Amino acid sequence: MAGPIRIIGGGLAGCEAAWQIARQGASVELWEMRPARATEAHVSDRLAELVCSNSFRSDDAETNAVGLLHEEMRRAGSLVMAAADRNKVPAGQALAVDRTGFAEAVQQAIEEEPAIRVRREEVSGLPDAAAGPAIVATGPLTAPALSQAILATTGEDHLAFFDALAPIVHRDSIDFSRAWFQSRYDKEGPGGDRAAYINCPLDRARYDAFVDALLAADTIPFRDWERDTPYFEGCLPIEVMAGRGRETLRFGPMKPVGLTDPATGTRPHAVVQLRQDNALGTLFNMVGFQTKLTHGAQKRVFRLIPGLEEARFARLGGIHRNTFINSPALLDDELRLRRAPHLRFAGQITGVEGYVESAAIGLLAGRFAASERAGADACPPPATTAFGALLSHITGGHLGAGSTFQPMNVNFGLFPPVAGRLPKRARKAAMVARARADLSRWLEGNRAAAA
């Protein structure tokens, strides 16, 4: 009898891969090093802990690629999406979750699944072929010993980038004589809410004073091994964005569009939004305010924001280095390492960015591994689906000659174009319709192959 498929890493990708394998009738050993070994960013030993934002981003499957990916994952029986849906908190059109409830739901499902055995031990080396198939889903905070083992096996250097954490504020410390609840354009979100965000307005003078203080504030110095590491463009620290131009923040995380200050009846010059971070609604995170400022500087500068003058912080912002492999050169279209095909990689270590994208690659890796174990063809999803577009990006389908591989969120730019010249909205609608039809055929083909 074949032994269990090993999965190294108990984050979103590892847990999703384990769940998919178990659903297809194979056994799993899921290895997680916490609590025996901690990381720079985790604060608990829960499986699937969210270490950055609590947002899974847009849940709009009609016009947003990540919303379409949400839909595809739900249709594919995703554990991560089921746990997210059960633990969602108000966030406008976004899907945000109570981070503790979400992690507990995933962990409970994994621990109660008879086909999955969880082992709380650090893995310092890659399993050899004799040990059977394995999935490496250690994420951006892979321990040094395993990182060296991956480096030795792949024969390539790691690529690395910085990812930053946004501060979290206690709701009862926010001054609602200055701040108000509203979603942009009053759009309704997954929970039926039209006022999911707390908004703190800044006029021109306060905005200029805030930018001046931000640019003058002290930041935490880089360690020697961090100095040449680039930031991921989709998660830049707030002070780095401000350094690119005084108006950058007004066209980024502090854009005031779609919002009306009830105190003035007009749109503010700039706005800081806070999104609910837990089910009780007692904690809110500062949207887009990832930072490398010192803790003292964060308290001083962020309390210049109207409504946050007396803010109490449940967590201040921070920063950590993320690591990913050069997947297009190393992995085949079933996420197998070409040099050692008994090994698959999944999650952020493959060069996808975002919770949902990481879990989606875990879902695919788990399905591929289970199909291979069953002796069935592991057919990759069509590139016209969100699954397939993301997979194609990390395995080389969207890279030109001489391109440098960089982390990527799912977006419609990764999808093959539709035929004909269509307006933007019609083009997205056509892509979505095509993706839904092609996903249906892919899922039905998988069911037939497994029967």
C-alpha positions as CSV (number, residue, x, y, z in Angstrom):
1,M,0.0,0.0,0.0
2,A,1.4,3.4,-0.9
3,G,2.4,5.7,1.9
4,P,1.0,9.1,2.6
5,I,1.7,12.1,0.4
6,R,3.9,14.5,2.4
7,I,3.2,18.2,2.6
8,I,5.7,20.5,4.2
9,G,4.1,23.7,5.5
10,G,0.7,24.2,7.3
11,G,-0.2,27.6,5.8
12,L,-3.1,28.2,3.4
13,A,-1.5,26.4,0.5
14,G,-0.4,23.4,2.5
15,C,-3.8,23.0,4.2
16,E,-5.7,23.4,0.9
17,A,-3.4,20.8,-0.8
18,A,-3.9,18.3,2.1
19,W,-7.7,18.8,2.0
20,Q,-7.9,18.2,-1.8
21,I,-5.7,15.1,-1.5
22,A,-7.9,13.7,1.3
23,R,-11.0,14.4,-0.7
24,Q,-9.7,12.3,-3.5
25,G,-9.1,9.3,-1.2
26,A,-5.3,9.5,-0.6
27,S,-3.6,9.9,2.8
28,V,-1.6,12.9,3.9
29,E,1.2,13.8,6.3
30,L,1.1,17.5,6.9
31,W,4.3,18.8,8.5
32,E,4.3,22.2,10.3
33,M,7.3,23.5,12.2
34,R,5.3,25.8,14.6
35,P,5.3,25.9,17.6
36,A,8.7,24.0,17.7
37,R,10.2,26.8,15.6
38,A,8.6,30.2,15.2
39,T,8.8,32.7,12.3
40,E,9.3,36.5,12.2
41,A,5.7,37.1,11.4
42,H,3.4,34.4,13.0
43,V,1.9,35.1,16.4
44,S,0.3,31.7,17.1
45,D,0.8,28.0,16.2
46,R,-2.5,27.7,14.3
47,L,-2.6,26.2,10.9
48,A,-3.5,28.7,8.1
49,E,-2.7,31.8,10.2
50,L,-3.1,35.0,8.3
51,V,0.0,37.1,9.0
52,C,-0.7,40.2,7.0
53,S,-4.1,41.6,6.0
54,N,-7.4,39.8,6.9
55,S,-8.7,40.6,3.4
56,F,-9.2,38.1,0.6
57,R,-9.8,41.1,-1.6
58,S,-12.7,41.6,-4.0
59,D,-15.5,39.0,-4.0
60,D,-16.9,40.4,-7.3
61,A,-16.7,37.5,-9.8
62,E,-18.2,39.5,-12.6
63,T,-15.6,42.3,-13.0
64,N,-12.6,41.3,-10.8
65,A,-10.1,38.5,-11.4
66,V,-9.6,37.6,-7.8
67,G,-13.4,37.4,-7.3
68,L,-13.5,35.0,-10.2
69,L,-10.7,33.0,-8.5
70,H,-12.9,32.9,-5.4
71,E,-15.7,31.4,-7.4
72,E,-13.5,28.8,-9.1
73,M,-12.1,27.7,-5.7
74,R,-15.6,27.4,-4.2
75,R,-16.7,25.3,-7.2
76,A,-13.6,23.1,-6.7
77,G,-14.4,22.4,-3.1
78,S,-11.9,24.7,-1.4
79,L,-11.5,24.3,2.3
80,V,-9.9,27.8,2.5
81,M,-12.9,29.5,0.8
82,A,-15.4,27.5,2.9
83,A,-13.6,28.7,6.1
84,A,-13.5,32.3,4.8
85,D,-17.2,32.3,4.0
86,R,-18.1,31.1,7.5
87,N,-15.9,33.7,9.2
88,K,-16.4,36.8,7.0
89,V,-16.6,40.3,8.5
90,P,-18.0,43.5,6.8
91,A,-15.6,44.8,4.2
92,G,-17.7,46.3,1.4
93,Q,-17.2,44.4,-1.8
94,A,-14.2,42.6,-0.4
95,L,-14.2,39.3,1.4
96,A,-12.5,39.9,4.8
97,V,-12.4,37.4,7.6
98,D,-12.0,37.2,11.4
99,R,-8.5,35.9,11.3
100,T,-8.7,33.8,14.5
101,G,-12.0,32.2,13.6
102,F,-10.8,31.5,10.0
103,A,-7.6,29.8,11.2
104,E,-9.4,27.8,13.8
105,A,-12.0,26.6,11.2
106,V,-9.2,25.4,8.9
107,Q,-7.3,23.7,11.6
108,Q,-10.4,21.9,13.0
109,A,-11.3,20.6,9.6
110,I,-7.7,19.3,9.0
111,E,-7.4,17.7,12.4
112,E,-10.8,16.0,12.2
113,E,-10.1,14.6,8.7
114,P,-9.1,10.9,9.2
115,A,-6.9,10.8,6.0
116,I,-4.7,13.7,7.3
117,R,-2.0,13.3,10.0
118,V,-0.5,16.6,11.3
119,R,3.1,16.4,12.5
120,R,4.4,19.4,14.4
121,E,8.1,19.1,13.5
122,E,10.6,21.1,11.5
123,V,11.7,19.6,8.2
124,S,15.3,20.6,7.5
125,G,15.7,18.8,4.2
126,L,13.7,17.8,1.1
127,P,12.4,14.2,1.0
128,D,14.2,11.9,-1.5
129,A,12.3,10.0,-4.2
130,A,12.3,6.8,-2.2
131,A,10.1,8.5,0.4
132,G,7.4,9.1,-2.1
133,P,5.8,12.3,-3.5
134,A,5.8,15.5,-1.5
135,I,4.6,19.0,-1.8
136,V,6.7,21.9,-0.5
137,A,4.3,24.7,0.7
138,T,6.5,26.4,3.2
139,G,5.6,29.9,2.0
140,P,7.6,33.1,2.1
141,L,9.1,32.4,5.6
142,T,10.8,29.1,4.8
143,A,13.3,28.2,7.6
144,P,17.0,28.6,6.7
145,A,17.9,24.9,6.7
146,L,15.1,24.0,4.3
147,S,15.8,27.1,2.2
148,Q,19.4,25.8,1.8
149,A,18.1,22.4,0.8
150,I,15.8,23.9,-1.8
151,L,18.7,26.0,-3.1
152,A,20.9,22.9,-3.4
153,T,18.3,20.9,-5.2
154,T,17.2,23.5,-7.6
155,G,20.7,24.8,-8.4
156,E,19.4,28.4,-8.5
157,D,19.4,31.4,-6.1
158,H,16.2,32.3,-4.4
159,L,14.5,35.5,-5.4
160,A,13.3,37.6,-2.5
161,F,11.1,40.6,-1.8
162,F,9.8,42.4,1.3
163,D,6.2,42.1,2.4
164,A,4.9,44.5,5.1
165,L,2.2,44.4,7.8
166,A,-0.4,47.2,8.4
167,P,-1.2,48.5,11.9
168,I,-4.4,47.3,13.6
169,V,-6.4,49.9,15.7
170,H,-8.9,49.3,18.5
171,R,-12.3,50.6,17.3
172,D,-13.2,52.2,20.6
173,S,-10.1,54.5,20.3
174,I,-11.3,56.1,17.0
175,D,-13.0,59.5,17.2
176,F,-16.3,59.2,15.3
177,S,-16.9,62.9,15.5
178,R,-14.2,63.0,12.7
179,A,-14.5,59.5,11.2
180,W,-17.5,57.8,9.6
181,F,-18.6,54.5,8.1
182,Q,-19.0,54.2,4.3
183,S,-17.9,51.9,1.4
184,R,-16.7,53.5,-1.8
185,Y,-19.7,54.5,-3.9
186,D,-21.9,52.8,-1.2
187,K,-21.4,49.5,-2.9
188,E,-22.8,46.5,-1.2
189,G,-20.4,43.8,-0.1
190,P,-20.8,40.0,0.4
191,G,-22.4,40.5,3.8
192,G,-25.0,42.9,2.4
193,D,-23.2,45.9,4.0
194,R,-22.9,49.3,2.3
195,A,-20.8,51.0,5.0
196,A,-18.0,48.6,5.8
197,Y,-15.0,50.9,6.1
198,I,-14.2,53.5,8.7
199,N,-13.0,56.7,6.9
200,C,-10.7,59.4,8.3
201,P,-10.7,62.5,6.2
202,L,-7.7,64.9,5.6
203,D,-7.9,68.3,4.0
204,R,-5.0,69.6,2.0
205,A,-3.2,71.2,4.9
206,R,-3.5,68.0,7.1
207,Y,-2.5,65.8,4.1
208,D,0.6,67.9,3.5
209,A,1.5,67.8,7.2
210,F,1.0,64.0,7.3
211,V,3.2,63.4,4.2
212,D,6.0,65.7,5.7
213,A,5.9,63.8,9.0
214,L,5.9,60.4,7.2
215,L,8.9,61.3,5.1
216,A,10.8,62.6,8.1
217,A,10.0,59.6,10.3
218,D,12.6,57.0,11.4
219,T,12.5,53.6,9.8
220,I,13.8,50.3,11.1
221,P,17.3,49.7,9.4
222,F,17.7,46.7,7.1
223,R,19.9,43.8,8.2
224,D,22.9,43.1,6.0
225,W,21.1,40.1,4.3
226,E,18.1,42.3,3.5
227,R,19.7,45.3,1.9
228,D,19.4,44.3,-1.8
229,T,15.9,42.8,-1.5
230,P,13.3,44.6,-3.6
231,Y,9.8,45.3,-2.4
232,F,6.7,43.7,-4.0
233,E,5.0,46.5,-5.9
234,G,1.6,45.4,-4.7
235,C,2.5,45.8,-1.0
236,L,4.8,48.8,-0.7
237,P,5.3,50.4,2.7
238,I,3.4,53.6,3.0
239,E,6.6,55.7,3.4
240,V,8.1,54.2,0.3
241,M,5.0,55.2,-1.7
242,A,5.1,58.7,-0.2
243,G,8.8,59.0,-1.3
244,R,7.8,58.5,-4.9
245,G,5.9,61.9,-5.0
246,R,3.7,64.0,-2.7
247,E,0.5,63.1,-4.5
248,T,1.2,59.3,-4.7
249,L,-0.8,58.4,-1.6
250,R,-3.8,60.4,-2.9
251,F,-3.9,58.2,-5.9
252,G,-3.2,55.1,-3.9
253,P,-4.4,53.9,-0.5
254,M,-5.5,57.4,0.5
255,K,-7.6,58.1,-2.6
256,P,-10.9,59.8,-1.7
257,V,-13.0,58.8,-4.7
258,G,-16.5,57.5,-4.0
259,L,-16.6,58.9,-0.5
260,T,-18.5,61.9,1.0
261,D,-17.5,63.4,4.4
262,P,-20.9,63.8,6.2
263,A,-19.5,66.7,8.2
264,T,-18.9,68.8,5.0
265,G,-21.1,67.1,2.4
266,T,-18.1,67.0,0.0
267,R,-15.3,64.6,-1.0
268,P,-12.2,65.0,1.3
269,H,-8.8,65.9,-0.2
270,A,-7.5,62.5,1.0
271,V,-8.8,59.7,3.2
272,V,-7.5,56.9,5.4
273,Q,-9.7,53.8,5.4
274,L,-9.8,51.1,8.1
275,R,-11.3,47.7,7.5
276,Q,-12.8,45.4,10.2
277,D,-10.3,42.8,11.3
278,N,-12.2,40.5,13.7
279,A,-15.8,39.2,14.0
280,L,-16.5,41.2,17.1
281,G,-15.8,44.4,15.2
282,T,-13.5,45.6,17.9
283,L,-10.3,45.8,15.7
284,F,-9.8,47.6,12.4
285,N,-6.7,47.5,10.2
286,M,-5.4,50.6,8.3
287,V,-5.9,49.7,4.7
288,G,-2.7,50.0,2.6
289,F,-0.6,51.2,5.6
290,Q,2.1,48.6,5.5
291,T,5.2,50.2,7.0
292,K,8.8,49.9,8.1
293,L,8.6,52.9,10.4
294,T,9.8,52.4,14.0
295,H,7.0,51.7,16.5
296,G,7.5,55.1,18.1
297,A,7.3,56.8,14.7
298,Q,4.1,54.9,13.8
299,K,2.3,56.0,16.9
300,R,3.4,59.7,16.4
301,V,2.7,59.9,12.7
302,F,-0.5,57.9,12.4
303,R,-2.0,59.9,15.3
304,L,-1.8,62.9,13.0
305,I,-4.7,61.4,11.0
306,P,-8.1,63.0,12.0
307,G,-10.0,60.5,14.0
308,L,-6.9,58.6,15.1
309,E,-5.5,61.2,17.5
310,E,-6.1,58.9,20.5
311,A,-5.7,55.6,18.6
312,R,-4.7,52.6,20.5
313,F,-2.9,50.0,18.4
314,A,-3.5,46.3,18.9
315,R,-0.6,45.7,16.5
316,L,1.8,48.0,14.9
317,G,3.1,47.6,11.4
318,G,6.1,45.6,10.5
319,I,8.0,44.1,7.7
320,H,9.6,40.7,6.8
321,R,11.4,39.2,3.9
322,N,9.6,36.8,1.6
323,T,11.3,34.2,-0.5
324,F,10.2,32.5,-3.7
325,I,11.8,30.3,-6.4
326,N,12.3,30.9,-10.1
327,S,9.2,28.8,-10.9
328,P,9.1,29.2,-14.7
329,A,12.6,27.8,-15.0
330,L,12.1,25.1,-12.3
331,L,8.6,23.7,-12.4
332,D,6.5,21.9,-15.1
333,D,2.9,22.6,-15.7
334,E,1.9,20.2,-12.9
335,L,4.0,22.1,-10.4
336,R,6.7,19.3,-10.3
337,L,10.3,20.2,-9.9
338,R,11.9,19.2,-13.2
339,R,15.1,18.1,-11.5
340,A,13.2,16.0,-8.9
341,P,9.7,15.3,-10.2
342,H,8.6,13.6,-6.9
343,L,8.6,17.1,-5.5
344,R,5.9,19.7,-6.1
345,F,5.8,23.3,-4.9
346,A,2.8,25.3,-3.9
347,G,1.8,28.6,-2.5
348,Q,3.7,31.9,-2.2
349,I,7.1,30.1,-2.6
350,T,6.1,29.6,-6.2
351,G,5.9,33.3,-6.9
352,V,2.2,34.0,-6.6
353,E,1.2,36.9,-4.3
354,G,-1.9,36.9,-2.1
355,Y,-3.8,34.6,0.2
356,V,-6.2,33.4,-2.4
357,E,-3.6,32.9,-5.1
358,S,-1.5,30.9,-2.6
359,A,-4.4,28.6,-1.6
360,A,-5.3,28.2,-5.3
361,I,-1.9,26.9,-6.2
362,G,-2.1,24.6,-3.1
363,L,-5.5,23.3,-4.4
364,L,-4.0,22.5,-7.8
365,A,-0.9,20.9,-6.4
366,G,-3.0,18.7,-4.2
367,R,-5.3,17.7,-7.0
368,F,-2.3,16.9,-9.3
369,A,-0.6,14.8,-6.6
370,A,-3.8,12.9,-5.8
371,S,-4.4,12.2,-9.5
372,E,-0.9,11.0,-10.0
373,R,-1.2,8.7,-7.0
374,A,-4.4,7.2,-8.4
375,G,-2.8,6.7,-11.8
376,A,-5.0,9.2,-13.5
377,D,-4.0,12.0,-15.8
378,A,-3.5,15.2,-13.9
379,C,-4.8,17.6,-16.6
380,P,-3.9,21.3,-15.8
381,P,-6.8,23.7,-15.9
382,P,-7.3,25.7,-19.1
383,A,-5.4,29.0,-19.3
384,T,-8.7,30.7,-19.9
385,T,-9.7,30.1,-16.3
386,A,-8.4,32.0,-13.2
387,F,-6.7,28.8,-12.1
388,G,-5.1,28.3,-15.4
389,A,-4.0,31.9,-15.9
390,L,-2.3,31.9,-12.6
391,L,-0.7,28.5,-13.2
392,S,0.5,29.6,-16.6
393,H,2.1,32.7,-15.1
394,I,4.2,30.8,-12.6
395,T,5.2,28.1,-15.0
396,G,6.3,30.4,-17.8
397,G,3.2,30.8,-20.0
398,H,3.2,34.6,-19.8
399,L,6.9,35.5,-19.8
400,G,8.7,36.9,-22.8
401,A,12.4,36.3,-23.6
402,G,14.7,38.0,-21.1
403,S,11.9,38.7,-18.6
404,T,12.5,38.7,-14.9
405,F,10.1,36.6,-12.9
406,Q,8.2,38.6,-10.2
407,P,5.4,37.8,-7.8
408,M,2.0,38.4,-9.2
409,N,-1.6,38.6,-8.0
410,V,-4.2,37.1,-10.3
411,N,-5.5,39.7,-12.9
412,F,-7.2,39.7,-16.2
413,G,-3.9,40.6,-17.9
414,L,-2.8,37.0,-17.3
415,F,-5.8,35.6,-19.3
416,P,-5.6,34.9,-23.0
417,P,-7.4,37.7,-24.9
418,V,-10.9,37.2,-26.2
419,A,-11.5,37.5,-30.0
420,G,-12.6,40.8,-31.5
421,R,-12.4,44.4,-30.3
422,L,-14.6,44.9,-27.3
423,P,-15.1,47.6,-24.8
424,K,-13.3,47.0,-21.5
425,R,-16.5,46.0,-19.6
426,A,-17.6,43.7,-22.4
427,R,-14.2,42.2,-22.6
428,K,-14.2,41.3,-19.0
429,A,-17.6,39.8,-19.2
430,A,-16.5,37.7,-22.1
431,M,-13.5,36.5,-20.2
432,V,-15.6,35.6,-17.2
433,A,-18.2,33.7,-19.3
434,R,-15.4,31.8,-21.1
435,A,-13.7,31.0,-17.8
436,R,-16.9,29.6,-16.2
437,A,-17.7,27.4,-19.2
438,D,-14.1,26.1,-19.4
439,L,-13.9,25.5,-15.7
440,S,-17.1,23.4,-15.8
441,R,-15.6,21.2,-18.5
442,W,-12.3,20.9,-16.5
443,L,-14.1,19.9,-13.3
444,E,-16.3,17.4,-15.1
445,G,-13.2,15.9,-16.9
446,N,-11.6,15.5,-13.5
447,R,-14.6,13.8,-12.0
448,A,-14.8,11.4,-15.0
449,A,-11.1,10.6,-14.7
450,A,-11.4,9.9,-11.0
451,A,-14.5,7.6,-11.5
